[in-house]
Amino acid sequence: MRRISYGVLEATEVTQAPQGVFGQIKRLLIGAPIPTARAEHERLTKFKALAVLSSDAISSVAYATEAILATLIAAGSGNLGLTLPICFAIVGLLSIVALSYRQTIPAYPNGGGSYIVAKDNLGTLPGLLAAASLMIDYVLTVSVSVAAGVQALATLFPVLSPTFDVVTIDVALVLLIMVVNLRGVRESGSIFAIPTYIFIGSALLLIVVGGIKSFFLEYHPIIGHFQYVAATEPLSIFLILKSFAAGCSAMTGVEAISNGVPAFKKPEARNAAATLTWMAVILGTLFIGITLLATSYHVEANAAGNPTVIGQIAQQVFSGPLFFMYPVFQLATLLILTLAANTSYSDFPRLASLLARDHFLPHQFAFRGDRLAFSIGIVFLAVLASLLLVVFKGDTTSLINLYAVGVFLSFTLSQSGMVRHWWRLRSEHKGWQRSLAINGLGAATTLLVAVVIASTKFLEGAWIVVVLIPLLVAMFLAISLHYQRVERERTTEIPIHPKDIQHRLIVPITELNVAAKQSLAYARSISSHVTAIHVAIDCKETDALARTWQEWQQSLSENEQSQLEVVEPARRSFPRSVLDYIDALEQQYPGDTLTVVLHEIAEHSLLKRLFRNLIVLRLKIALFLRPNIVVTDFVPPQQSGDMPIRPINIRHRFIVPIAELDRASVQSLAYARSISPHVTAAHVAIEAQDVEKVRAKWERLQTYLTKEEETHLVVIESPYRSLARPLLAYIDTG
């Protein structure tokens, strides 16, 4: 610990040293923790941001054209020529959406995700709808991208594909990307930049070479003209819209850059806007180029998905002198599809942290891990995506039917929010009419697409997303109500005075060994109202304990004695019997503070400790769910012989960890002061600005207390964002 000023300490890097085998493995995989002060240096340049935040959108060109072809084929091979006009329509939509999000970035330089924009301008419920839609889409992005990447691997090695355990490979890739992202934003950007740019370069080369061969050298591909496929349904507006909806999978991920503005180096907004423009240009160019090659080379979608459309094109284009580019391109496709999931690993945790900050998700989602990443959100996303891949057996076709509904709903809510934003600020911005028109056009077109996707894909799986979105919103609201209830319960203005606390302690025992005697001595040093309780499960053991107890009590002074209560077993359950006794005691002494002292055997091995203290653990869990009960977990000091400590020799010194100065903290401080004057409150500050806030609240609290009740506060700054380790280090120094 390093002293900063009076009452303020700072935890050094030594407190973060890995402990145990698990700690060593974590350090090896994740890396050494990064202090919060280095957060600015962990931001992304435009070059890295394009790789990290655009891989989802750019990778979709690997399957968007195929999705259009696979849908249009229902009208027969003669209508596959409509693929190109549909592609142009989607690129037009892309231009509108990208331009709309360029309006959002300067308006929300701290991150203009759909949740923030919709919540600020349309209200809480639309904001939560946008958040639920995006969270589902992020999980699907990981699942679809990884599944499609493994499919590209099967195309490259068709001989091996029957032996692939697809789901195992899918889950392994999801976990691999999770570990890389847990290492931090900047490091993941460095790792993912290379394959992203290899794919962009090889895809551009594919388009250039394929275009030259097809249009200038009159190259006739082996695949030849579209093979005749009979129509299974007539060409209709509905089928064209369905094909358009399928191709709109190319639009997923477009919002990622506006969501991640805070991840950019300064000037954040300008760098984000430039990156968004480049992403839209690259995505549109690749999508048009690959679709043009698919129609000119007359490539058809394979019903089994293998070989892929883009794989067939690459096989024809990269022939002759460029044969070596085919495996390079397929491997690059595998990598970009796999790494497309990285966009979700950047945005899902960030969105979850915003929801946690607003009390719509557990607050743990807002905590940054060792490497300044939102670790819990990253792990949670990996678990959900893995479950989805297992349930759908890694089938890209089934997964893609769930895709894009959520993202276009979030597009619509975000753009509608921006329309309201410009209208409210019309007196402050000269060009508000132009901005409002752009976002209004974006809202109208994305709403139309959302309706088309939901209606055309409803029976094929989109209904799952339509059902899940309101369920997620209901979950968000339930969590918010929980936090509101907790806030009401813990808020207090008048502190509890130590002199008002009357102690009554019980010590559950199974036998009268040294540990039990030491626990009773500890309890007796606090109050004279101490009762040992024994559950009479075995009559012989109970009789023997009663005799031993009587002999032991006779050897003690009057100030050291306590009483033994033998209780009948409730359903032969030790924890249930103790809880029933506590209920009776609470009714008999309603004004007293009841403390249950549980003694455990010290073991270095966690597994041994669990086995040796299993009954105590069960009772502890049950007691933690009970209000108005103090649970003291007492691990007696190791002593030789059969000489327990005596109450008169026990000196109490309390360290009370406090997060907020709420009712629970004040009650804990009063409880400690009622036992001993040696009480220190300890607050671990994760953020630097927390220090002054806590000290100001603390000084306000002290005005309510008498001189005897005043307590010293120690603030421990934790630059590595750990709560437990700095606190344990402080305890060790005391």
N, C-alpha and C positions, 0 to 999 in steps of 0.2 A: 504494500500500500504506500502511496506517496501523498504527503500532506500538501494540500493546495492553499488552504487558509484555515482559520479557526473553525472547527466543526465541519470542514469539507475535506474529504480524502478522495484519491483517485486510484482505482484498481489498475495495476500495471499488467503487462503482457504475461508476467509470470503466473498470474491467477488463471490464465487460459491454457496452461500446460495440459496436454492430453493425459487422462487418467484411465488406466485399465486397458484391456485389449480393444474394447469397443471404441474408446477415445483415440487409440492409435490408428485404428482402421479409418475412422472418420477423418482424422487429420490427413491421412494418406490420400483419401478420395477427394475430400473437399478442399483441403489446404488450410494454411494458418489463418486465423481470424484477422479481419481488416478493421482498423478503428474507424469510427463514424466520421472523424475529421477528414478521412481520405475519400469520402463519398463523391466529392467534386471530381476527383481524378479517375473515378470509375465510370464516368459518363462516356458516351459514344461519339465518335466522329461521324460525319456524313457517310464516309466510306464503309465503316463498320455497321452503322445504323441501317443502311440499305440492305446489308446481308442479314442482320438480326430481325428487323421489323418488316422486311418485304419478302422474305423467303416463302411465306404462306401464299401470298398473292401470285408471285412469279411462278411458283411450282405448279399452280393450278393449270397452267398451259399443258402440262403433261397428260391431263385427263379430261379437260373441258371439251376439246374438239371431239374426243371419243364419246363423251356423254351425249353430244348432239347427234352424232352418227348413229349411236345405239338406239336412240329414240326415234329418229326419222325413218329408220329401216322398216318400221311397221307399215309405212306407206309404200314400201317396195323400193328397190335399188334405183329406180328411175327418178326418184325425188330426192336423192342424196345431194344433188346439186344445190339444194336450198341451204345447205350447211353454211356456205359462205355469206349469204345475206343475213342469216341469223347471227353469225359471228360479228358482222359489221354493226348490227343493232346492239349487241352486247358491248362492243367497244365504244359505241356512242354513249351508252348508259354509263360505262366506266368513266368517260370524260366528264359527264355531268356530276357523278359522285365525287370524283377527285377534285373537281373545281369547287364543289360544295364544301368539302373538307378543308380545302385551302382557306376558305372563309372562316372555318372554325378555329384553326390553329392560332391566328393572331388574337382572336376574341377570347380564347382560353389558353394562354401560354403555359399554364401549369398542368396542362393535360385536358384535352377537350373530348374525352370519351363520351359515348352516347349516354351513359348513366349520369354524368355530371351535367351535360347540356340539357337533357330532358328533365332532370330533377330541378335544376335552377330555373328553368323557363316554363315547364309544363306542370310541375308538381311532383310529389313523392311517388305516387303510384305509377305514372308514366316512366319515371326514372328507374323504378324497380323492374318494370316490364322490360326496359332496355337492358338492364343488368342481367336479368334472367335469360333473355334471348342471347346475349353475348356469351354468358358462361357456358350455355349449352353448345353454342357454336365453337367455342375454344376447345371444349372436350372433343367434339366431332372433328375439328381440324387435326388434332393430334392423331386420332384413330384413323381417319381417312388417309392422311398423309403417310403414315407409317405403313398402313395396309397396301397403299398404292406403290410405295417404295419397294416393298417385298415382292409385289407383283412384277415390277421392273426387273428385279433380280431373277425371277423365274423366267422372264422373257430372254434374258441374257444367257441363262443356263437351262434351256428346256429339258435337257437330259436329266438334270438333277431335280427338277420341279416336283416329280411324283414323290420324292423322298423327303421333301421339305416338311418340317413341322411348322406350318405357317404361324400359328398362334404363339408358339414359343419364341420364334424370331421377332414377331411383332412386339411382344411384351419386353423382350431383351432390349430392343432398340428404344422403346419408351423409357425404360429405366436408365439406359446409357445417356440419353439426352437430359434426363432429370439430374443425373450426377454432374454433367457438364454445367448445367444452369445453376446448380447449387454452388459451384465454384465462383459465381459472380458474373455480372453483366459484361464487364470489359473482357474478361477471359473467354466467355462464351462467344462474344463478338469476334475475337481473334481466331478462335477455332473454326467458326462457321463461315467466315468471310471467304476462305479459299474455295470450298466446294460450291458456294453460291455463285461466285464469279466464273468458275470453271463451267458451270451449267449455262450461265448467260452467254459466255463466249462460244461454247460448243453449239448451243441452240441457234445463235446468230450465224455461225458457220454452216450449220445444217440448212438454214433458210437460203443463204446466199448460194451455196453449192447446188442445192436442190432446185432453186429458181433458175440458175444458169443452165443446168442440165435439161430442165423441163421446157424452158421457153426459148433458149438460144441455141442449144446443141441438138434439139429435137430428140432428146433421149427418151426411149420407150422403156419404162420400167417393166420388170419381170411380172409384177402383179397384174399389169394390164388394166383393161377397163373393168368397171364394176361388174362383178359376177351377178347374174340375174337372180334376184330374190323376189318372190311373189309377195304382194301386199297382203297383210293380215287385217288391215283396216284402211278405209279411204283417207286420202289426204284432207285434213280439215283444219280450221282455225285452231281448234283445241289441240290437235297434234303439233301444229307449228308452235303454239304457245308452250306446250309441254317440252318441246325440244329447246325452246328459248330458255325455259326454266332450268333445264338440265345443264345448259351451257353457262348459266349464271353462276355455276360453281367457280368460274374464273374470277368472280368478284370478291370472293371471301378473302379477308385479310386486308382489304383496302383501308379500313378504318384504323389499322394498328398504329400507323405513324402518328395520327392525331391523338390517339390514346397515350402514346409514349413520349410526348414532348419533353417531360422532365428528364428523360434518359439521355438527351442530347447535350453536347457541350454548348457553351454560350457562343453566340446568341441562340437560344434554344428554338424560338419560334421561326426565325429565318432559316436555320439549318433544317428544321423539320419540314417546312414548306418546300424547300428545294429538293429534299429527299423524296417527298410525296410526288412531286412532279416527275422526277426521274423514274420512280417506281411505275407510275401510270404510263409513261412513254415506253418503258421496257416491256411491261406487261401487254400493252396493246400491240406493239410491234411483233412480239413473239406469238401472240394468239392469232393474229391475222396471218402471219407467215406460215405457221404450222397448219392452220386450217386450209390455206391456199395450197400447200403441198399435198395435204390429204385428198383434196378434190382433184388436183391435177394428176396425182399418182393413182387416183381411184382406189384409195385404201378403205377397207371396210372394217367395222368394229367386230371383233371376235366375240361370240356369245359367251365363251368361257373367260374372256378377259385376257387371254394369253395366246398369241403375242399381242401386245398393246398396239394401238394405232401409231403412236409416236415411235415405238420400236420398229414397226414395219417400215415406216418412212426412213428412219435412220439406216436400216439395213439396205435399202435401195440406194439412198443418196451416198452413203459412205462405202462405196464399192470401188474396186480398182485400186488406184494409188492411195486412196484415203481409207482403206479397209481398217486401219488401226484405230480410226476415230469412232467406229461403231461401239466397241467395248468401252472406250473412254466416255462416249455420250451416254450409254446405258448406266454406267457406274455413276456418272454425274447426275443422271436422272434419279437414280436410287438415293443418292446423297441429298439432293435438293428436296425430294419428296419427304425423306426422313427428317431433314432439318427444317422443313416447313413448319413442323410442330413447334420449332423454337419460337416462332412468333407468339403462339399461345402461351408458351412458358414465360414469355416476357409480359404479356398483357393480362392473362388470367390472374396471376398473383397480385398484380397492381390493382386490378379491379376489385379483387377480394379484399385488399387492404383498405380501399376506399369505402367499401361496404362495412367493413369492421370498424373503421373510424366513425361511421355514421350509425353504428350499433345495429346493423342489419345482419352481420355475421359475427361469430365469436371474435373477441378482441385479439386473440392470438394470431389471426391472419394479418394483423397490421405490424407484427414484430419482424424485424430484419434479422437474418441469421448471421453466422460467422463471416460470410463473404458479402454482406450488405444486400443480399437477395431476400425476397419474401419466401423463406424456406418452406413454411407450412403450406402456402398456396401452391408452390411447385410440387411438393410431395403429394398433396391432395389431387392435383390435376393428373399426375402420373397414375395414381391409383384408379381414378375414375376412367381414364382412357384405357387402361389395361383391362378393367372389368368389361368395358364396352367391346373391346377386341375379343375377349373370351366369349362373351354372350353371342356376338355375331360371327364368331369363328374367323375373324380377319377378312370377311367378305366385303370387298370394296363396293360392289354394286348395292348391297343391302345398306351399307353405312351411308352411301352418298344420297340415298333417298331421304335421309333425315336432314341432309345438309342444306344450308343456305336460307331456310325459313327464318331462323333466329336472326341471322345477320342482316337480312333485308328489313325485318321488323325494327331492329336497332337503328339501321340507316334512316328509316322513316321517322322514328321518334327523335333522333338527333337533328335531322334537317328541319323537322317541324319546330323543335326547340329553338333552332337558330333563326327561323322566321319570326318567332315571338321575340327573340333577343333583339333583332334589328328593329322591329316595330317599337319596342319599349325605348330603345336608344336613338330613335329617329331624329331627335332634336340635337344630339351630340355628334352625329356622323353625317358628313356631307353626302357621301355616296351610299346612303342606306338603301335607296330604292334598288340600285344594282345588286347589292348584297342580298337583299330580301328576295329579289327575283331569282337569283341563282339558287339560293337555298330552297325557295318555294318550288322551283322546277325539280330540284333533287328530291324533295319530299314527295311530290306527286308521282314521279317516275318510280321511285323505290317502293312506294305503297302499292302501285299497280303490279310491280314485279312480285312483291310479297304475297299479294292475293293470288296471282297466277301460280306461284310455286306451291302455296298451301293447297290450292284447289286441284292442281294437276298431279301433285305427289301425295295427296292426303291418304289414299288407300294403300299406297306403296310404302308408307312408313312415316310420312310427315305428321300424321295424327299423334304420334308419340311426342313430338316436340310441342304440338299445339296443346296437349294435355300437361306436359311437364312445366311449361312456362308459368301458368297460374299457380301450380303447386309450389314452384320455387318462390314466387312472390308471396304466397301464404306463409312459407317458411321464414322468409325475410321479416315479415310483419310480426310473426310469433316471436322471433328472436328479439326484435325491437321492443315488444311488449315486456318480455322478460327483463331486459336491461332497464326499462322504465320502472318496473316494479322493484328491482334491486336498488335503483337510485333512490326511490321513495323510502325504502326501508332503511337505507344506510345513512341518509341525510340527517344530520343533527346539528343543532346550534348550542345546546346546553350539555356540557360534558358530565359524565358520571363521576361522582366523587368517591375516592377509595374508601373513605370511612363508612360509606353506605353499604359496602359489600360484606356479607356474612358468608364465610366459607364452610362448606360441608364436603368432605372427600370420601370416596369409596375406592377400595383397592381390590379388584377381583384376583383371587388366588386359587391355584389348583393344588399346591403343596406349600409347606412352610420351609422353603429353602432360603439361602442367603439373599438371593435376588428379591424374594417376597419381603423379607425383613428390611432390606434396604429401601424398598419402595414404601413400606409402611413408615419407616423413619422419616423419609422425605415428606410424606403426607402429614405426619405428626408435627413436623417443623413449621407447617403452615397454619394448622388449626388443631384444636382439641377434638373437633367433631370428625373423627376418622373411623370408618367401618370397613373391615375386611369382609368380603363376601365369598362364600364357597358354594358352588352348585353341587348338591349331593347326588351325583350320578352313580357313584359306587359307595354303598353303605359302609363297607369295611374301611375304605380309604377315608371316609368322612369321620368315622369314630376315631381313627388313628390321628387325624389332623386335629380334632377337638382336644384330645389328650395332650398332644404336643403343644398346641396353642396355650392351654392352661399353664403348663410348665413354663413356657417362655414368658408369659405375661407376669408370672410371679417373680421372674428375675429382673423385671424392669421397674423403674421408678414410676410414680403416679403420673408424672408429666410425659412419660413415654408410652403409656399403655393405650390400647385401643380395643374396640370390641369386634367380635366375630359374629357374622350372621350366616347361618346355613340356610340356603333356599332350596326349595324343591324344584327339580328340573321341569321346565316347560317343553313338552314334546321332545325330551331328552336332548335339548339343544342348549349348549352353554351360552352362546350369545343371546338367544331369546330369553333365557332365564335372567340374565343380568339386566336386559332391557326392561323386563317386567318389574324387577326390583327398583330400577331407576324411576319408572313411572309412579310407583307407589311412594317413593321418597319425595318426588316432586310435588305430589298432592299433599303430603304431610308437612313439607317445609317449602311453601310456594315462594317465599321471599329470599331464600338462600341461593347462593351461587354454588352449583354442584360441579365438582371436579372429579373426573374418573382418571385414576393413575394406572396406566398399563405398563407393566415391566416386560422387557424383552431381553433375550440373551444376545450379547454382542458377537457378531460373526463377520469376518472379513469378506466371506463369499456371500453374495446376494442370494444365491440359490439355497445355501445352507440356512441363511437367516429366515427365508420364507418358510422352509420346511419346519424349522425349530419353533417358529412363532406363528404357525398357521392359524391357531385358534385366536390368538391376540389380533392378528390381521383381520380376521372376519369380524371380530367385535369392534375393532377400530373403524372399519368401513361403515358398519351399522351406526356407530355413534356420530360419525362425521355428518350423517344425514339428519341428525337431531338438533334442533335449535336450543339455545340457552344451556348447552352442556360444554364444559371445558374438558378437553381431552389432553392429558399429559402423557407423552410417550417417554417413559423413563428407562434408560439403559444404565443399569448400575455400574459403577466403576469396578474394574477387576481387582479383587483383593485375595490375599492368601488366607487360608484357614476359614473358620466359621464365625468371624467377628464382623457383624454388620456395622455400618456407620450409625451413630446416635443422633437423634434430632438436635441436640444441643450443639453439636459440632458442625451443623449445616449452615452455610452462609449463602444467601440467595443474591444473585446478580442477574438481572434481566436485560436482554436485548430484544426489543419489540420491533420487528420489521413492519414498516408502514408503506403502503402504496399511495393512498389518499387519506386525508384527515376526515374520514367518515365515521359513522357510528361504531362500526366494528373496531376501527383503530383506537378510538377514544375509549371504548370499553376494555380493549386489551391493555391499554396503558394504565387505566384505573385498576384493573385486576392485578397487574404487576406491582403498582405502587401500594396496593393494600397488603402486599406480602413483604416488600422490601423497599427501602429508599434508594437502592442502587439500581436505577432503571435508566436505560438509554434507548431512545427511539432511533432507528436506522432506516434511512430511505435510500434506495439504489436509484440513481438518476440515469436514465438511458439517454435522454436528450439534455444538452447543456442548458437550455432555457428552463428546464424543470427545476433547477436548483433554486433560483430566486422565487419561483412560484411557491414551492414547498416551504421555504423559509418564511415567506410572508404569511402564509396560512398558519404556520406554526406559531409565529409571534402573536397572531390574533387569538389562537387557542390559549396561549399562556395567560392572556388577560382575564380569562375566566377562572384561573386556578389560584389557590393560595400559595404562599411561599413554600410550604411543605410539599405541595403537589407538583411544583414545577419540575419539568423533565428536560434533560439535555438531548438535543437532536444532533445526530451525525449524518451528513449527506455523503454518500459514496458515489462518485462519478464513475460510470461504467462505459468507457469508450468502446468496449467490444460488445456492448448490448447484452451482456449476461447478467442475470439477476442473482442466481444462487451462488456462483463462485466468488464474486466480490464480497458477498455477505459472509460466506464461510471463512474467507481469508480474514475478514475483520474480526470474526469470532476467535479465530486462532491467535490473532495478535493480542486479544484481550486476556 
